Amino acid sequence: MAVLGKIRSRGVTLIAIIGFGLFAFIAEEAFRSCESSRNNERQQIGEVLGEKISYEDFAKQVDEATEAMKLMGQDNLDDEQLNQLRDQVWQNYVQYQIIKKECDELGLTVTDDEMQNVLNEGTNQMLLSTPFVNRQTGRFDANQLKQFLAQYKTQQGTNAQGYEQMTAIYKYWTYVEKSLRQQLLLQKYNGLLAHCFLSNPVEAKMSFNEESQESQIELAAYPYSSVQDAKVQISDADLKSKYDELKARFQQNIESRDIKYVSVQITASAADRAELRKQFDGYAKELATADDPNTVIRKSTSAVPYLGVPVGKEAFPTDIAQKLDSMTVGQTLGPVENVQDNSLNIIKLVAKTQLPDSVKFRAIQVGGTTPDEAHTRADSIYAALGAGADFAAIAKKYGQDGQEQWLTTRQYEYSNSMDKETQGYLMSLLTMGVNETKNVTLSQGNLIVQVLDRKNMIDKYTAAVVKKEIDYSKATRGTIFNKFSAFASANLTAADITKNAAKSGYKVLEAKDITTSQHYLAGIRSTRDAMKWLFEAKEGEVSKMYECGDNGNNLLIVICDKIHPIGYRGLDDAQVKEMVKQEVLRDKKAEQLIAKAKGVNSIAAAKAKGAQVLTVNQVTFAAPVFVQATGASEPALSGAVYATKQGAFSSHPVKGQAGVYQFKVVKRTKNAAKFDEKAQEMKLRQKTMQYAGNFMNELYIKAGVVDNRYLFF
């Protein structure tokens, strides 16, 4: 009872403690929930029509496209190419999701029968990039596809020869098939949209007349540039009125940000250059006398590998390729500096010869329990073929199909390395005659190869190249890094950076309207961390110092100068204000020049008022007049000329883009074009479709697209 009494006496305190405990528990769970939600959001690459796409799903689409590029011969994509590929995948994804929603509402689909019709027709460009093209007809062969799919299905789960390659082709086909379905759906939607725009014979005739009626005019031009800006008074009310008139121009559908930044690129010092030049002088001497250039190339860690076999000129960097034809075999050239890629270069032309770009051949792999057994077996096969045995029959006997295949220069010339056996094998194929058979000995067995065809003889080069970037030393980097780091530590605010940058030898730069769709901040590579910071920062905040660029050769400090949210940009925005000011300036100048032209009733009178007089021919209503005196195209002038009778003078001045104009229609003629009603109607429909081309942008805006790719790439 005493205990109960003690509890009752402290009831309020206990309730408070229990309540606090419950609150802490709930708050912890809420925090975990919020943290989990934030983690999920961090994994979202973007959003379209309220549907989120995860990083994993997007990465899978990029991988599919990358593998497809490889099968089409575009391997080893650099950073720039990968960015372009990701952009294309993202744009295709967004466009398809938007159009698919429209198609779902309209009931548009692509049926299996429609797909089969496209396959049977075999002319779609996507299909022509697949391995299932009939060489005789040049068209996609649906039967070849069926045979491949059946063969692939029977070999699934086995370790049959070539199954790995078949799997790669199968994945490529599924990618093409999916892309083709999407393409056909987009074509259906665009076709339906195009048929919503119509023309008629009356409109076609009017349009033809507007195109074919040509006028020769005497033109009096009063350029806006003839009025000094200082003589034009612009008030805040003028700016506000014009802004309200043009406000629709300043609508912004995605958030953007302006930055100020200080960027320092770390480059080689004079001492660094001298040291590298000394190394290259040594490499040049060694390369000139080396029996095996590969020894020198490896020692120098050159950016260009030495394959030891003839390759096309395109396999070398552009600056190297440009020098090859002017060199003699055995010559060593360099060291030569290339400013474009900041490198030193040495070239030794080992050989130059004409060889086929493509070789058609077939081969039989010959193995054994030991290399000697394989060599002996290969000798007997080679002898049998020499005596007239059937190549395909012998290949089948050894469990192979002896399939004909093509070797092209591009298949090997971009390799990073090549061993002696591969060099010998390639040289055999490239130098053998048509129908010649050869027994190629390898360390683990033999290859019996037979050349069936050779095509497109081209110049090929065997060249050893030492190419190295003129790089900075650790000491140079340390000096530049320490100086900039000290500047960053001493200037922590935007005002301090702006005030003191020049004193420290730095320059404050600006970049406007940065969006999350950009890959690089201020055009500097590897700035993803800085981009992530920027789109979380508040106006006026200063970033830490970032090491970015290629291999960290750029140091960067960023100021978040201005945030432009979604909506209408106001007149307080410097860029908007300047645009509005220029419009008001033009209006005010036009008022002055129109007043100046008041009462003018002839070209001579206009000239007396200071107008520039010139003759303009072939003026039509269908195209804006280009006025050399003002350097501008003037649509309003075209309309005014068309509405004025021959011989008449337009006393009412025409306000244009770059000046005020008066004119006299001297002569009016019809050009030699003949009226084709159907063709003219088609032209009008196409023109209207172009005017409606912004429909995709409107759908994009309504789709609420969110692009978070900058967080990942």
ABEGO torsion letter per residue (X at the ends): XAAAAAAAAAAAAAAAAAAAAAAAAAAAAAAAAAAAAAAAAAABAEBBGGBBBBAAAAAAAAAAAAAAAAAAGBBGBBAAAAAAAAAAAAAAAAAAAAAAAAAAAAGBBBBAAAAAAAAAAGABAAAAABAABBAAAGBBBAAAAAAAAAAAAAABGBABBGAAAAAAAAAAAAAAAAAAAAAAAAAAAAAAAAAABBBBAAAAAAAAAAAABBBBBBBBBBBAAABBAAABBBBAAAAAAAAAAAAAAABBABBBBBBBBBBBBBBBBAAAAAAAAAAAAAAAAAAAABABAAAAAAAAGBABBBAGBBBBAAABBAAAAAAAAABBBGBBBOBBBBAAAGBBBBBBBABBBBBBABBBBBBBBBBBABAAAAAAAAAAAAAAAAAGBBAAAAAAAAGBAGBBBBBBAAAAAABABBBAAAAAAAAAAAABBBGBBBBBBBAAEBBBBBBABBBGBBBBBBBBBBBBBBBBBAAAAAAAAAAAAAAAAABABAAAAAAAAAAAGBBBBBBBGBBAABABBGGBBGAAAAAAAAAABBBGBBBBBBBBEBGGABBBBBBBABBBBBEBBBAABAAAAAAAAAAAAAAAAAAAAAAAABGBABAAAAAAAGBBBBBBBGBBAABBBBBAAAGBBBAAAAAAAAABBBGBBBABBBBBAAEBBBBBBABBBBBABBBBAAAAAAAAAAAAAAAAAAAAAAAAAAAGBBBAAAAAX
